[in-house]
Amino acid sequence: MDAHLLQAENAHPDELDEEFDTFPTSLLIDVVRMRCDRLRSVVGRVQTVVGDLATQGKRTLAILSWRDPRATAIFIILALIWVVFVSKLPSVPVNLFKILQSKSHMLL
């Protein structure tokens, strides 16, 4: 494959050094610790974003699964009408949606 298509020439030297490192590593423990810390910070950010998405999904399911099926159907119809006729949502409905419970307390 062409290396120009892969953007391999734009790789940071530290990334290339990490790719071609032997197993077990021949690097200093400080370099390995720095790489692990960098990986931990990236994984922490990814975990935060996935957690936020899961919370929004739980809130959506909670608002769409009421005990009364007629109330759920009426809400869905009104929400669809709202989306069709309003181009920009005001901040009040968005704030209302954000303060809804996510049912995470039911996991215990």
N, C-alpha and C positions, 0 to 999 in steps of 0.2 A: 504494500500500500504506500502511497505517496506521503512522505512525512510532512509536506506542506499542508495537506488536507487535514492532518491530525493536530496541527499547531504544536508539534513536538519541539520546534525550535524556540517557542515562547515559554517553555517550562523553566521554573526556577531551579537553580543548581542544587538546592537542598532537596527538592522533590526528586530530581534524578538520582541523587545520592541515596535517597531512601529506597527508590525502586531497585537499584542495583546492589543493595546491601546484602551481605551473606546471612545465612542462618546457622548458628546463632550469630547475633550481631557482632561486628568488629569495631563498633563505634563506642565513644565514651558514654558513660551512664547519663551525663548531663544532656547530651544530644537526644538520647532516647527519651528521657524524661520530658524534654521540651516538646518533642513530637507527640508524646502521649497527652500532654496538657493541651496542645493545639487540637488534637482529635477530640478530647473531652469537651472543649468549649464548643466545637462545631456540633457534636452530638447533643449537647445541652440545648443549643439553639433550635435544632431540629425537633427535639422532644417538646420544647415549649410550643412551637408552632403546631405540631400534631395534637398536643393537648388542647390548644385553643380551638382547633378544628373539631375535635371530638366533643368539646363542650357546646359549640354551636350546633352540632348535629343532635346532641341530646336535647337541647332546647327546642330545636325544630320538631323532633319527635314528640316531645312533651306537649307542644302547642297543637300538634295535629292528632293527638290520641286522647281526646277527652272521653269521659264516661258516656256521655250522650252522643250518639253518632249523628243526630240531627244538628247539634250545635257545632260539631266538627265540620259537617258539610256546609253549613251556613258560613262559618268562618272562612273556609277555603274559597267559597264562591265570592265572598266580600273581598278577600285578599286578592283574588285574580282580577276582580273589577278594579280594585285600587291600583294594581300594577299596570293594567291596561290604560287607564285614564289619567294617571298621574305620572309625569315623566321623572320627577325628582322627589324622593321621599324626604319629608321634613325630619328634623332631628327627634321629634317626640316619639314616633313609632319605633325608630331605631333604638332609642334609649329604653323604651318600654320592653323591647325584645331582649335587650342586653341584661336587664335586671331580673328576667324570669329565672326560676330555679332550673337547674340542669338534671335533677333527680340523682345527683351523685351521692346524696345522703342516704339513698335507698340501698347502696351497695353494702352497707355494714350489716 
